[in-house]
């Protein structure tokens, strides 16, 4: 009887005890609501108005833009380097028009002496007497570059055909001031021919003979300054004759003595002073 009464008391006490704890919990919860304390959910990523790190989607347009800028810059640099400027073209033509060939000078005239002679008629930029690399003797011609085209023309006018010592010198422009881009190969050969008073005429040339063939053949006879095969005007066809210039009269005489009536490309050539 006593145990039964104790069981009834325990059962009746349990709900009340649980009810108090429940009320205590609800009371804390309501307090939290009143304080409006924000509860962060760490599983949810935080939202920012801008990305902290660049994403593939955001960086791709940026990389593409940079690539285009670099490509444009490289293309502009390449175009600038490849396209010949008008100033560089005109300067090369100007340099060619200022460079003079002076031939038949005495052997004892060196570069310094020649400079003094030429600068009486214009400002000299450079002057160089050419020497034989084996014997060290003067080859009796020189190249002189004047500071202006006007000075070069004045030197030609005053000194061409004049006397230095006992010799009559020859003065002319070394090359015509024309761009090789505007010339055919044969016109370019013609423009590069350096005239000289020490010149031979070579006749009865066979068709295969070129300017290079002629120059190589006579280089074995003396110091060749220049050579050319004459062409039928307006064509590439050989006229059957040509000219070779030398640095001295001695070379001219040696070429005539050794090459007149010699065989060149299957034909006997005629060589005499031009």
Secondary structure, DSSP 4 states (H G I P E B T S, - for coil): -HHHHHHHHHHHHHHHHHHHHHHHHHHHHHHHHHHT-----TTSPPP-SS-SS--HHHHHHHHHHHHHHHHHHHHHHHHHHHSPPHHHHHHHHHHHHHEEEEES--TT--HHHHHHHHTTSS-EEEEEEEE-TTT--EEEEEEEEESSHHHHHHHHHHHTT-EETTEE-EEEESS-S--GGGS-HHHHHHHH----SSEEEEES--TT--HHHHHHHHHTTS-EEEEEEEE-TTSS-EEEEEEEEESSHHHHHHHHHHHTT-EETTEE-EEEE-
